Amino acid sequence: MAQELIELFRSVLKEELQPVHERLGRLEEGQQRLEENQLRLEERQQRLEERQQRLEERQQRLEERQQRLEERQQRLEEQQQRLEERQQRWEEKLDNFLIETRSHFKKIEEELAEHRRMFELLSNDWRNAKIDIDYLSAKTGKHDAEIHQIKKRLELQQL
C-alpha cells in the first residue's frame, strides 16, 4: 500500500505538475527566445556603436577640416588686408608722386617761360647791339675816312 500511495501520489503530482512543467517549458522557450532576441539586440547594439564610432570619427575629421579651412580663411583675409594696405600705400605714394611731379613740372614750365623771356630779351639786346655795332662800325669807317682825308690835306698843306 505504501507503494500504491507513492504511485498515486506520483501520479497526482505528475498530473498536477504537468501544467507547471508545460508552463515551465514554455517559460524556458520564451526565455530562450528572449536570450536569442537579447543576443540579436546586443549584436545590433554593437553594430550601432561601431557605426556611431565611425560617425564620430568622421565628425572629428570634418571638424578638423573645418578648423583648417577656417584657419586658411583667416590667413587669406589677413593677406587680403595686407594687400589692401599695400595698395593704399602705393596709391598714396602715387598720389604724392603725381603731386610732386606736377609741382616740378609747373616749376620747370615757369623756369622755361622765364628762360624764353630772357632769351627773347637777350636776343633783342643782341640784335640791338649788332645794329649798334654795325652803325658804330659804319661811323668809325666814315670817321677813319674823314681823318684820313684831313691828314692828307694837312700833309698837302705842309708841303
DSSP file (Angstrom, degrees, kcal/mol; ACC not computed):
  #  RESIDUE AA STRUCTURE BP1 BP2  ACC     N-H-->O    O-->H-N    N-H-->O    O-->H-N    TCO  KAPPA ALPHA  PHI   PSI    X-CA   Y-CA   Z-CA
    1    1 A M     >        0   0    0      0, 0.0     4,-3.0     0, 0.0     5,-0.3   0.000 360.0 360.0 360.0 -35.7    0.0    0.0    0.0
    2    2 A A  H  >  +     0   0    0      1,-0.2     4,-2.3     2,-0.2     5,-0.2   0.886 360.0  52.2 -63.7 -34.7    2.7    2.3    0.6
    3    3 A Q  H  > S+     0   0    0      2,-0.2     4,-2.6     1,-0.2    -1,-0.2   0.908 110.1  48.2 -69.3 -38.6    3.9    1.7   -2.9
    4    4 A E  H  > S+     0   0    0      2,-0.2     4,-3.7     1,-0.2     5,-0.2   0.896 110.8  50.9 -67.3 -40.1    0.5    2.4   -4.2
    5    5 A L  H  X S+     0   0    0     -4,-3.0     4,-3.6     2,-0.2     5,-0.2   0.916 110.9  48.4 -64.4 -40.3    0.2    5.5   -2.3
    6    6 A I  H  X S+     0   0    0     -4,-2.3     4,-2.7    -5,-0.3    -2,-0.2   0.932 114.4  46.1 -65.3 -42.2    3.6    6.6   -3.6
    7    7 A E  H  X S+     0   0    0     -4,-2.6     4,-3.0     2,-0.2    -2,-0.2   0.919 115.3  46.8 -65.7 -42.0    2.5    5.7   -7.1
    8    8 A L  H  X S+     0   0    0     -4,-3.7     4,-3.1     2,-0.2     5,-0.3   0.927 112.9  49.2 -63.8 -43.8   -0.8    7.5   -6.6
    9    9 A F  H  X S+     0   0    0     -4,-3.6     4,-2.8    -5,-0.2    -2,-0.2   0.896 112.8  47.8 -63.7 -38.6    1.0   10.4   -5.1
   10   10 A R  H  X S+     0   0    0     -4,-2.7     4,-3.3    -5,-0.2    -2,-0.2   0.915 111.8  49.8 -67.0 -42.5    3.4   10.5   -8.0
   11   11 A S  H  X S+     0   0    0     -4,-3.0     4,-2.8     2,-0.2    -2,-0.2   0.925 113.7  44.9 -62.8 -44.3    0.5   10.2  -10.5
   12   12 A V  H  X S+     0   0    0     -4,-3.1     4,-3.3     2,-0.2     5,-0.3   0.932 115.9  47.1 -65.6 -44.5   -1.3   13.1   -8.8
   13   13 A L  H  X S+     0   0    0     -4,-2.8     4,-3.5    -5,-0.3     5,-0.2   0.910 112.0  50.9 -62.6 -39.7    1.8   15.1   -8.6
   14   14 A K  H  X S+     0   0    0     -4,-3.3     4,-1.7     2,-0.2    -2,-0.2   0.936 114.0  43.6 -64.6 -43.8    2.6   14.3  -12.2
   15   15 A E  H  < S+     0   0    0     -4,-2.8    -2,-0.2     1,-0.2    -1,-0.2   0.905 119.2  43.6 -66.1 -40.4   -0.9   15.4  -13.2
   16   16 A E  H  X S+     0   0    0     -4,-3.3     4,-0.5    -5,-0.2    -2,-0.2   0.870 118.8  43.1 -73.2 -35.0   -0.8   18.5  -11.1
   17   17 A L  H  X S+     0   0    0     -4,-3.5     4,-3.9    -5,-0.3     5,-0.3   0.668  93.9  82.9 -85.0 -16.9    2.8   19.3  -12.1
   18   18 A Q  H  X S+     0   0    0     -4,-1.7     4,-3.2     1,-0.2     5,-0.3   0.937  93.7  45.0 -54.0 -51.0    2.2   18.6  -15.7
   19   19 A P  H  > S+     0   0    0      0, 0.0     4,-2.9     0, 0.0    -1,-0.2   0.879 114.6  50.2 -61.9 -32.6    0.7   22.1  -16.3
   20   20 A V  H  X S+     0   0    0     -4,-0.5     4,-3.4     2,-0.2    -2,-0.2   0.928 111.9  47.1 -67.8 -43.2    3.6   23.5  -14.3
   21   21 A H  H  X S+     0   0    0     -4,-3.9     4,-3.0     2,-0.2    -1,-0.2   0.929 114.2  47.2 -62.7 -44.1    6.1   21.6  -16.4
   22   22 A E  H  X S+     0   0    0     -4,-3.2     4,-2.9    -5,-0.3    -2,-0.2   0.937 114.9  46.2 -60.8 -45.3    4.4   22.7  -19.6
   23   23 A R  H  X S+     0   0    0     -4,-2.9     4,-2.9    -5,-0.3    -2,-0.2   0.917 112.5  50.2 -63.7 -41.5    4.3   26.2  -18.3
   24   24 A L  H  X S+     0   0    0     -4,-3.4     4,-2.8     2,-0.2    -2,-0.2   0.892 110.4  51.0 -62.5 -39.1    8.0   25.9  -17.3
   25   25 A G  H  X S+     0   0    0     -4,-3.0     4,-2.9     2,-0.2    -2,-0.2   0.923 111.6  46.7 -62.6 -45.0    8.8   24.6  -20.8
   26   26 A R  H  X S+     0   0    0     -4,-2.9     4,-3.2     2,-0.2    -2,-0.2   0.909 112.6  50.7 -64.0 -39.3    7.0   27.5  -22.4
   27   27 A L  H  X S+     0   0    0     -4,-2.9     4,-3.3     2,-0.2    -2,-0.2   0.915 110.9  48.3 -63.0 -41.8    8.8   29.8  -20.0
   28   28 A E  H  X S+     0   0    0     -4,-2.8     4,-3.0     2,-0.2    -2,-0.2   0.909 112.8  48.0 -65.1 -41.5   12.1   28.2  -20.9
   29   29 A E  H  X S+     0   0    0     -4,-2.9     4,-3.2     2,-0.2    -2,-0.2   0.932 114.4  46.6 -62.5 -44.2   11.3   28.5  -24.6
   30   30 A G  H  X S+     0   0    0     -4,-3.2     4,-3.2     2,-0.2    -2,-0.2   0.911 112.5  50.0 -61.2 -41.8   10.3   32.1  -24.0
   31   31 A Q  H  X S+     0   0    0     -4,-3.3     4,-2.9     2,-0.2    -2,-0.2   0.921 111.0  49.6 -61.5 -43.0   13.5   32.6  -22.0
   32   32 A Q  H  X S+     0   0    0     -4,-3.0     4,-2.9     2,-0.2    -2,-0.2   0.937 112.5  46.6 -60.5 -47.6   15.4   31.1  -24.9
   33   33 A R  H  X S+     0   0    0     -4,-3.2     4,-3.5     1,-0.2     5,-0.2   0.917 112.6  50.9 -61.2 -41.7   13.7   33.4  -27.4
   34   34 A L  H  X S+     0   0    0     -4,-3.2     4,-3.2     2,-0.2    -2,-0.2   0.913 111.0  48.0 -61.1 -41.7   14.4   36.3  -25.1
   35   35 A E  H  X S+     0   0    0     -4,-2.9     4,-2.8     2,-0.2    -2,-0.2   0.913 113.4  47.5 -65.5 -41.5   18.0   35.4  -24.8
   36   36 A E  H  X S+     0   0    0     -4,-2.9     4,-2.8     2,-0.2    -2,-0.2   0.937 114.9  46.1 -63.2 -45.5   18.2   35.0  -28.6
   37   37 A N  H  X S+     0   0    0     -4,-3.5     4,-3.1     2,-0.2    -2,-0.2   0.916 112.5  51.1 -62.1 -41.2   16.5   38.3  -29.0
   38   38 A Q  H  X S+     0   0    0     -4,-3.2     4,-2.8    -5,-0.2    -2,-0.2   0.911 110.3  49.5 -60.5 -42.7   18.8   39.8  -26.4
   39   39 A L  H  X S+     0   0    0     -4,-2.8     4,-2.7     2,-0.2    -2,-0.2   0.928 112.3  47.0 -62.7 -45.4   21.8   38.4  -28.3
   40   40 A R  H  X S+     0   0    0     -4,-2.8     4,-3.1     2,-0.2     5,-0.2   0.914 112.8  50.2 -61.9 -41.9   20.5   39.9  -31.6
   41   41 A L  H  X S+     0   0    0     -4,-3.1     4,-3.3     2,-0.2    -2,-0.2   0.910 110.6  49.1 -61.7 -41.8   19.9   43.2  -29.8
   42   42 A E  H  X S+     0   0    0     -4,-2.8     4,-2.7     2,-0.2    -2,-0.2   0.907 111.8  48.9 -64.3 -41.0   23.3   43.1  -28.4
   43   43 A E  H  X S+     0   0    0     -4,-2.7     4,-2.7     2,-0.2    -2,-0.2   0.938 114.3  45.6 -62.7 -45.9   24.8   42.4  -31.8
   44   44 A R  H  X S+     0   0    0     -4,-3.1     4,-3.2     1,-0.2    -2,-0.2   0.919 112.2  51.6 -62.3 -42.1   22.7   45.3  -33.3
   45   45 A Q  H  X S+     0   0    0     -4,-3.3     4,-2.9    -5,-0.2    -1,-0.2   0.914 109.8  49.9 -59.5 -42.0   23.8   47.5  -30.4
   46   46 A Q  H  X S+     0   0    0     -4,-2.7     4,-2.6     2,-0.2    -2,-0.2   0.930 112.0  47.0 -62.0 -45.9   27.4   46.6  -31.1
   47   47 A R  H  X S+     0   0    0     -4,-2.7     4,-2.9     2,-0.2    -2,-0.2   0.911 112.8  50.0 -62.3 -41.8   26.9   47.4  -34.8
   48   48 A L  H  X S+     0   0    0     -4,-3.2     4,-3.2     1,-0.2    -2,-0.2   0.910 110.6  49.3 -62.7 -42.0   25.2   50.7  -33.9
   49   49 A E  H  X S+     0   0    0     -4,-2.9     4,-2.6     2,-0.2    -2,-0.2   0.904 111.5  49.2 -64.1 -39.8   28.1   51.5  -31.5
   50   50 A E  H  X S+     0   0    0     -4,-2.6     4,-2.7     2,-0.2    -2,-0.2   0.927 113.6  46.2 -63.1 -44.6   30.6   50.7  -34.3
   51   51 A R  H  X S+     0   0    0     -4,-2.9     4,-3.1     2,-0.2    -2,-0.2   0.922 112.1  51.2 -62.3 -43.2   28.6   52.9  -36.7
   52   52 A Q  H  X S+     0   0    0     -4,-3.2     4,-2.7     2,-0.2    -2,-0.2   0.909 109.9  50.2 -60.0 -41.5   28.4   55.6  -34.0
   53   53 A Q  H  X S+     0   0    0     -4,-2.6     4,-2.6     2,-0.2    -2,-0.2   0.928 111.7  47.3 -62.3 -45.8   32.2   55.4  -33.5
   54   54 A R  H  X S+     0   0    0     -4,-2.7     4,-2.8     2,-0.2    -2,-0.2   0.914 112.5  50.1 -62.3 -42.0   32.8   55.7  -37.3
   55   55 A L  H  X S+     0   0    0     -4,-3.1     4,-3.1     2,-0.2    -2,-0.2   0.914 110.7  49.2 -61.9 -42.3   30.4   58.6  -37.4
   56   56 A E  H  X S+     0   0    0     -4,-2.7     4,-2.6     2,-0.2    -2,-0.2   0.901 111.3  49.7 -63.8 -39.7   32.1   60.3  -34.5
   57   57 A E  H  X S+     0   0    0     -4,-2.6     4,-2.6     2,-0.2    -2,-0.2   0.926 113.1  46.4 -63.6 -44.1   35.5   59.7  -36.2
   58   58 A R  H  X S+     0   0    0     -4,-2.8     4,-3.0     2,-0.2    -2,-0.2   0.916 111.9  51.3 -62.3 -43.2   34.1   61.2  -39.4
   59   59 A Q  H  X S+     0   0    0     -4,-3.1     4,-2.7     2,-0.2    -2,-0.2   0.908 110.0  50.1 -60.3 -41.4   32.6   64.1  -37.5
   60   60 A Q  H  X S+     0   0    0     -4,-2.6     4,-2.5     2,-0.2    -2,-0.2   0.927 111.6  47.5 -62.6 -45.1   36.0   64.7  -35.8
   61   61 A R  H  X S+     0   0    0     -4,-2.6     4,-2.9     2,-0.2    -2,-0.2   0.912 112.2  50.4 -62.8 -41.4   37.8   64.7  -39.2
   62   62 A L  H  X S+     0   0    0     -4,-3.0     4,-3.0     1,-0.2    -2,-0.2   0.913 110.6  49.1 -61.9 -42.1   35.1   67.1  -40.6
   63   63 A E  H  X S+     0   0    0     -4,-2.7     4,-2.4     2,-0.2    -1,-0.2   0.893 111.3  49.7 -64.8 -38.8   35.6   69.3  -37.6
   64   64 A E  H  X S+     0   0    0     -4,-2.5     4,-2.7     2,-0.2    -2,-0.2   0.926 112.8  46.8 -64.5 -43.8   39.4   69.2  -38.1
   65   65 A R  H  X S+     0   0    0     -4,-2.9     4,-3.0     2,-0.2    -2,-0.2   0.921 111.7  51.1 -61.9 -43.6   38.9   70.1  -41.8
   66   66 A Q  H  X S+     0   0    0     -4,-3.0     4,-2.6     2,-0.2    -1,-0.2   0.907 110.2  50.0 -59.4 -41.9   36.5   72.8  -40.9
   67   67 A Q  H  X S+     0   0    0     -4,-2.4     4,-2.5     2,-0.2    -2,-0.2   0.926 111.6  47.5 -63.0 -45.3   39.1   74.2  -38.5
   68   68 A R  H  X S+     0   0    0     -4,-2.7     4,-2.9     2,-0.2    -2,-0.2   0.912 112.0  50.4 -62.8 -41.4   41.8   74.1  -41.1
   69   69 A L  H  X S+     0   0    0     -4,-3.0     4,-2.9     2,-0.2    -2,-0.2   0.911 110.7  49.0 -62.2 -42.0   39.5   75.8  -43.6
   70   70 A E  H  X S+     0   0    0     -4,-2.6     4,-2.5     2,-0.2    -1,-0.2   0.900 111.4  49.6 -64.5 -39.7   38.7   78.5  -41.1
   71   71 A E  H  X S+     0   0    0     -4,-2.5     4,-2.7     2,-0.2    -2,-0.2   0.928 112.7  46.9 -63.8 -44.4   42.4   79.0  -40.4
   72   72 A R  H  X S+     0   0    0     -4,-2.9     4,-3.0     2,-0.2    -2,-0.2   0.918 111.5  51.5 -61.9 -43.1   43.1   79.2  -44.1
   73   73 A Q  H  X S+     0   0    0     -4,-2.9     4,-2.6     2,-0.2    -1,-0.2   0.915 110.1  49.7 -59.1 -43.2   40.2   81.6  -44.5
   74   74 A Q  H  X S+     0   0    0     -4,-2.5     4,-2.5     2,-0.2    -2,-0.2   0.921 111.6  47.9 -62.4 -44.8   41.7   83.7  -41.7
   75   75 A R  H  X S+     0   0    0     -4,-2.7     4,-2.9     2,-0.2    -2,-0.2   0.912 111.7  50.5 -63.3 -41.1   45.1   83.7  -43.3
   76   76 A L  H  X S+     0   0    0     -4,-3.0     4,-2.8     2,-0.2    -2,-0.2   0.911 110.6  49.1 -62.2 -41.8   43.6   84.7  -46.7
   77   77 A E  H  X S+     0   0    0     -4,-2.6     4,-2.4     2,-0.2    -1,-0.2   0.905 112.0  48.6 -64.7 -40.2   41.7   87.5  -45.0
   78   78 A E  H  X S+     0   0    0     -4,-2.5     4,-2.5     2,-0.2    -2,-0.2   0.920 112.5  48.4 -64.8 -42.6   44.9   88.7  -43.3
   79   79 A Q  H  X S+     0   0    0     -4,-2.9     4,-2.8     1,-0.2    -2,-0.2   0.911 111.4  50.0 -63.4 -41.4   46.7   88.5  -46.6
   80   80 A Q  H  X S+     0   0    0     -4,-2.8     4,-2.7     2,-0.2    -1,-0.2   0.904 109.9  51.0 -62.7 -40.6   44.0   90.4  -48.3
   81   81 A Q  H  X S+     0   0    0     -4,-2.4     4,-2.4     2,-0.2    -2,-0.2   0.918 111.2  47.7 -62.6 -43.2   44.1   93.0  -45.6
   82   82 A R  H  X S+     0   0    0     -4,-2.5     4,-2.9     2,-0.2    -2,-0.2   0.912 111.8  50.4 -64.2 -41.1   47.9   93.4  -46.1
   83   83 A L  H  X S+     0   0    0     -4,-2.8     4,-3.0     1,-0.2    -2,-0.2   0.918 110.7  48.9 -62.0 -42.4   47.4   93.6  -49.9
   84   84 A E  H  X S+     0   0    0     -4,-2.7     4,-2.4     2,-0.2    -1,-0.2   0.893 111.8  49.3 -64.5 -38.7   44.8   96.3  -49.4
   85   85 A E  H  X S+     0   0    0     -4,-2.4     4,-2.6     2,-0.2    -2,-0.2   0.925 112.5  47.6 -65.4 -43.8   47.1   98.2  -47.0
   86   86 A R  H  X S+     0   0    0     -4,-2.9     4,-3.0     2,-0.2    -2,-0.2   0.925 111.8  50.2 -61.8 -43.2   50.0   97.9  -49.5
   87   87 A Q  H  X S+     0   0    0     -4,-3.0     4,-2.9     1,-0.2    -1,-0.2   0.914 110.0  50.6 -61.3 -41.4   47.7   99.1  -52.3
   88   88 A Q  H  X S+     0   0    0     -4,-2.4     4,-2.5     2,-0.2    -1,-0.2   0.920 111.5  47.8 -62.2 -43.4   46.6  102.0  -50.2
   89   89 A R  H  X S+     0   0    0     -4,-2.6     4,-3.1     2,-0.2    -2,-0.2   0.918 112.3  49.5 -63.7 -42.0   50.2  102.9  -49.5
   90   90 A W  H  X S+     0   0    0     -4,-3.0     4,-3.2     1,-0.2    -2,-0.2   0.920 111.0  49.8 -62.1 -42.2   51.0  102.6  -53.2
   91   91 A E  H  X S+     0   0    0     -4,-2.9     4,-2.9     2,-0.2    -1,-0.2   0.912 112.3  47.5 -62.7 -41.3   48.1  104.8  -54.1
   92   92 A E  H  X S+     0   0    0     -4,-2.5     4,-3.0     2,-0.2    -2,-0.2   0.928 113.5  47.8 -64.4 -44.5   49.2  107.4  -51.5
   93   93 A K  H  X S+     0   0    0     -4,-3.1     4,-3.1     2,-0.2    -2,-0.2   0.916 113.3  48.4 -61.4 -42.3   52.8  107.2  -52.9
   94   94 A L  H  X S+     0   0    0     -4,-3.2     4,-3.0     2,-0.2    -2,-0.2   0.924 111.7  48.9 -64.4 -43.7   51.5  107.5  -56.4
   95   95 A D  H  X S+     0   0    0     -4,-2.9     4,-2.6     2,-0.2    -2,-0.2   0.936 113.9  46.4 -59.8 -46.0   49.3  110.5  -55.4
   96   96 A N  H  X S+     0   0    0     -4,-3.0     4,-3.0     2,-0.2    -2,-0.2   0.908 112.8  50.1 -62.5 -41.7   52.3  112.1  -53.7
   97   97 A F  H  X S+     0   0    0     -4,-3.1     4,-3.2     2,-0.2    -2,-0.2   0.920 111.4  48.4 -62.5 -43.2   54.5  111.4  -56.7
   98   98 A L  H  X S+     0   0    0     -4,-3.0     4,-3.0     2,-0.2    -2,-0.2   0.916 113.1  47.5 -63.3 -42.7   51.9  112.9  -59.1
   99   99 A I  H  X S+     0   0    0     -4,-2.6     4,-2.5     2,-0.2    -2,-0.2   0.938 115.4  45.3 -63.1 -45.5   51.5  116.0  -56.9
  100  100 A E  H  X S+     0   0    0     -4,-3.0     4,-2.9     2,-0.2    -2,-0.2   0.905 113.6  50.0 -64.4 -40.9   55.3  116.3  -56.7
  101  101 A T  H  X S+     0   0    0     -4,-3.2     4,-3.3     2,-0.2     5,-0.2   0.922 111.3  48.5 -64.2 -43.8   55.7  115.7  -60.4
  102  102 A R  H  X S+     0   0    0     -4,-3.0     4,-3.0     2,-0.2    -1,-0.2   0.919 112.0  49.8 -60.6 -42.2   53.0  118.3  -61.2
  103  103 A S  H  X S+     0   0    0     -4,-2.5     4,-2.5     2,-0.2    -2,-0.2   0.937 114.4  43.8 -62.4 -46.8   54.8  120.8  -58.9
  104  104 A H  H  X S+     0   0    0     -4,-2.9     4,-3.1     2,-0.2    -2,-0.2   0.911 114.0  50.9 -64.5 -41.2   58.1  120.1  -60.5
  105  105 A F  H  X S+     0   0    0     -4,-3.3     4,-2.8     2,-0.2    -2,-0.2   0.915 110.9  48.3 -62.2 -42.2   56.6  120.3  -64.0
  106  106 A K  H  X S+     0   0    0     -4,-3.0     4,-2.5     2,-0.2    -1,-0.2   0.916 112.7  48.3 -63.9 -42.7   54.9  123.6  -63.1
  107  107 A K  H  X S+     0   0    0     -4,-2.5     4,-2.9     2,-0.2    -2,-0.2   0.915 112.3  49.1 -63.6 -42.4   58.2  124.9  -61.8
  108  108 A I  H  X S+     0   0    0     -4,-3.1     4,-3.0     2,-0.2    -2,-0.2   0.911 110.9  50.2 -64.1 -41.3   60.0  123.7  -64.9
  109  109 A E  H  X S+     0   0    0     -4,-2.8     4,-2.7     2,-0.2    -2,-0.2   0.916 112.0  48.0 -61.7 -42.0   57.3  125.4  -67.1
  110  110 A E  H  X S+     0   0    0     -4,-2.5     4,-2.5     2,-0.2    -2,-0.2   0.924 113.9  46.3 -64.2 -43.6   57.8  128.6  -65.1
  111  111 A E  H  X S+     0   0    0     -4,-2.9     4,-3.0     2,-0.2    -2,-0.2   0.894 112.5  51.1 -64.7 -39.0   61.6  128.4  -65.4
  112  112 A L  H  X S+     0   0    0     -4,-3.0     4,-2.6     2,-0.2    -2,-0.2   0.920 110.7  48.1 -64.0 -43.1   61.2  127.6  -69.1
  113  113 A A  H  X S+     0   0    0     -4,-2.7     4,-2.5     2,-0.2    -2,-0.2   0.911 112.8  49.0 -62.3 -40.7   58.9  130.6  -69.6
  114  114 A E  H  X S+     0   0    0     -4,-2.5     4,-2.8     1,-0.2    -2,-0.2   0.918 111.3  49.6 -64.0 -42.6   61.5  132.7  -67.7
  115  115 A H  H  X S+     0   0    0     -4,-3.0     4,-3.1     2,-0.2    -2,-0.2   0.882 110.1  51.1 -63.7 -38.1   64.3  131.4  -69.9
  116  116 A R  H  X S+     0   0    0     -4,-2.6     4,-3.0     2,-0.2     5,-0.2   0.926 111.0  47.7 -64.0 -44.3   62.3  132.2  -73.0
  117  117 A R  H  X S+     0   0    0     -4,-2.5     4,-2.8     2,-0.2    -2,-0.2   0.930 114.3  47.0 -61.3 -43.0   61.7  135.7  -71.8
  118  118 A M  H  X S+     0   0    0     -4,-2.8     4,-3.4     2,-0.2     5,-0.3   0.918 112.4  49.9 -64.3 -41.4   65.4  136.0  -71.0
  119  119 A F  H  X S+     0   0    0     -4,-3.1     4,-3.3     2,-0.2    -2,-0.2   0.919 111.8  48.1 -62.3 -43.3   66.3  134.5  -74.4
  120  120 A E  H  X S+     0   0    0     -4,-3.0     4,-2.9     2,-0.2    -2,-0.2   0.917 113.8  47.0 -63.8 -42.0   64.0  137.0  -76.1
  121  121 A L  H  X S+     0   0    0     -4,-2.8     4,-3.2     2,-0.2    -2,-0.2   0.944 116.2  44.2 -63.3 -46.6   65.4  139.9  -74.1
  122  122 A L  H  X S+     0   0    0     -4,-3.4     4,-3.2     2,-0.2    -2,-0.2   0.895 113.5  51.3 -64.4 -38.8   69.0  138.7  -74.9
  123  123 A S  H  X S+     0   0    0     -4,-3.3     4,-2.8    -5,-0.3    -2,-0.2   0.932 113.1  44.8 -63.4 -44.8   68.1  138.1  -78.5
  124  124 A N  H  X S+     0   0    0     -4,-2.9     4,-3.1     2,-0.2    -2,-0.2   0.924 114.6  48.9 -63.6 -43.9   66.6  141.6  -78.7
  125  125 A D  H  X S+     0   0    0     -4,-3.2     4,-3.2     2,-0.2    -2,-0.2   0.909 111.6  50.3 -61.5 -40.5   69.6  143.0  -76.9
  126  126 A W  H  X S+     0   0    0     -4,-3.2     4,-3.1     2,-0.2    -2,-0.2   0.932 112.2  46.4 -63.4 -45.8   71.9  141.1  -79.3
  127  127 A R  H  X S+     0   0    0     -4,-2.8     4,-3.0     2,-0.2    -2,-0.2   0.939 115.0  47.0 -61.4 -45.0   70.1  142.4  -82.3
  128  128 A N  H  X S+     0   0    0     -4,-3.1     4,-2.9     1,-0.2    -2,-0.2   0.911 113.3  48.5 -63.0 -40.9   70.1  145.9  -80.9
  129  129 A A  H  X S+     0   0    0     -4,-3.2     4,-3.4     2,-0.2    -2,-0.2   0.911 112.0  49.6 -65.2 -40.4   73.8  145.5  -80.1
  130  130 A K  H  X S+     0   0    0     -4,-3.1     4,-3.3     2,-0.2     5,-0.2   0.918 112.0  48.0 -62.9 -42.7   74.5  144.2  -83.6
  131  131 A I  H  X S+     0   0    0     -4,-3.0     4,-2.8     2,-0.2    -2,-0.2   0.936 114.4  46.4 -62.1 -44.0   72.6  147.1  -85.1
  132  132 A D  H  X S+     0   0    0     -4,-2.9     4,-3.6     2,-0.2     5,-0.3   0.913 113.5  49.1 -63.9 -41.3   74.6  149.5  -82.8
  133  133 A I  H  X S+     0   0    0     -4,-3.4     4,-3.2     2,-0.2     5,-0.2   0.933 112.7  47.3 -63.9 -44.5   77.9  147.7  -83.7
  134  134 A D  H  X S+     0   0    0     -4,-3.3     4,-2.5     2,-0.2    -2,-0.2   0.922 115.3  46.4 -61.4 -43.2   77.0  147.9  -87.4
  135  135 A Y  H  X S+     0   0    0     -4,-2.8     4,-2.6    -5,-0.2    -2,-0.2   0.940 116.3  43.9 -63.8 -47.4   76.1  151.6  -87.0
  136  136 A L  H  X S+     0   0    0     -4,-3.6     4,-3.2     2,-0.2    -2,-0.2   0.878 112.8  52.8 -67.0 -36.1   79.2  152.4  -85.0
  137  137 A S  H  X S+     0   0    0     -4,-3.2     4,-2.5    -5,-0.3    -1,-0.2   0.911 111.1  46.4 -63.5 -41.3   81.3  150.4  -87.4
  138  138 A A  H  X S+     0   0    0     -4,-2.5     4,-2.2    -5,-0.2    -2,-0.2   0.915 113.8  48.8 -65.9 -40.7   79.9  152.4  -90.3
  139  139 A K  H  X S+     0   0    0     -4,-2.6     4,-3.2     2,-0.2    -2,-0.2   0.914 110.8  50.6 -63.7 -42.4   80.5  155.6  -88.3
  140  140 A T  H  X S+     0   0    0     -4,-3.2     4,-3.4     1,-0.2     5,-0.2   0.914 110.1  49.8 -62.5 -42.7   84.1  154.5  -87.5
  141  141 A G  H  X S+     0   0    0     -4,-2.5     4,-2.1     2,-0.2    -1,-0.2   0.907 112.8  47.0 -61.9 -40.3   84.7  153.8  -91.1
  142  142 A K  H  X S+     0   0    0     -4,-2.2     4,-2.4     2,-0.2    -2,-0.2   0.914 114.3  46.5 -67.5 -43.4   83.4  157.2  -92.0
  143  143 A H  H  X S+     0   0    0     -4,-3.2     4,-3.4     2,-0.2     5,-0.2   0.908 111.2  52.2 -65.7 -40.4   85.4  158.9  -89.3
  144  144 A D  H  X S+     0   0    0     -4,-3.4     4,-2.7     1,-0.2    -1,-0.2   0.910 111.0  48.0 -60.9 -40.4   88.5  157.0  -90.4
  145  145 A A  H  X S+     0   0    0     -4,-2.1     4,-2.2    -5,-0.2    -2,-0.2   0.911 113.4  47.0 -67.0 -40.2   87.9  158.1  -93.9
  146  146 A E  H  X S+     0   0    0     -4,-2.4     4,-2.7     2,-0.2    -2,-0.2   0.913 113.1  48.8 -66.1 -42.8   87.4  161.7  -92.8
  147  147 A I  H  X S+     0   0    0     -4,-3.4     4,-3.0     2,-0.2     5,-0.2   0.917 111.2  50.7 -63.1 -42.5   90.5  161.6  -90.6
  148  148 A H  H  X S+     0   0    0     -4,-2.7     4,-2.3    -5,-0.2    -1,-0.2   0.911 111.4  48.1 -61.1 -41.5   92.5  160.1  -93.5
  149  149 A Q  H  X S+     0   0    0     -4,-2.2     4,-2.2     2,-0.2    -2,-0.2   0.910 111.4  49.4 -65.0 -41.7   91.2  162.9  -95.6
  150  150 A I  H  X S+     0   0    0     -4,-2.7     4,-2.8     2,-0.2    -2,-0.2   0.919 110.8  51.0 -64.7 -42.5   92.1  165.5  -93.0
  151  151 A K  H  X S+     0   0    0     -4,-3.0     4,-2.5     1,-0.2    -1,-0.2   0.913 109.8  49.8 -59.9 -42.8   95.6  164.0  -92.7
  152  152 A K  H  X S+     0   0    0     -4,-2.3     4,-2.0     2,-0.2    -1,-0.2   0.887 111.8  48.1 -65.6 -38.7   96.1  164.1  -96.4
  153  153 A R  H  X S+     0   0    0     -4,-2.2     4,-2.4     2,-0.2    -1,-0.2   0.909 111.6  49.8 -67.4 -41.4   95.0  167.8  -96.5
  154  154 A L  H  X S+     0   0    0     -4,-2.8     4,-1.7     1,-0.2    -2,-0.2   0.894 110.7  49.9 -67.0 -36.9   97.3  168.6  -93.7
  155  155 A E  H  X S+     0   0    0     -4,-2.5     4,-0.9     2,-0.2    -1,-0.2   0.893 111.9  48.6 -66.0 -38.2  100.2  166.9  -95.4
  156  156 A L  H  < S+     0   0    0     -4,-2.0    -2,-0.2     1,-0.2    -1,-0.2   0.863 110.9  50.6 -71.5 -34.3   99.5  168.8  -98.5
  157  157 A Q  H  < S+     0   0    0     -4,-2.4    -1,-0.2     1,-0.2    -2,-0.2   0.807 107.4  54.0 -75.1 -27.3   99.3  172.0  -96.7
  158  158 A Q  H  <        0   0    0     -4,-1.7    -1,-0.2     1,-0.3    -2,-0.2   0.704 360.0 360.0 -81.3 -19.3  102.5  171.4  -95.0
  159  159 A L     <        0   0    0     -4,-0.9    -1,-0.3    -5,-0.2    -2,-0.2   0.485 360.0 360.0 -80.3 360.0  104.4  170.9  -98.1
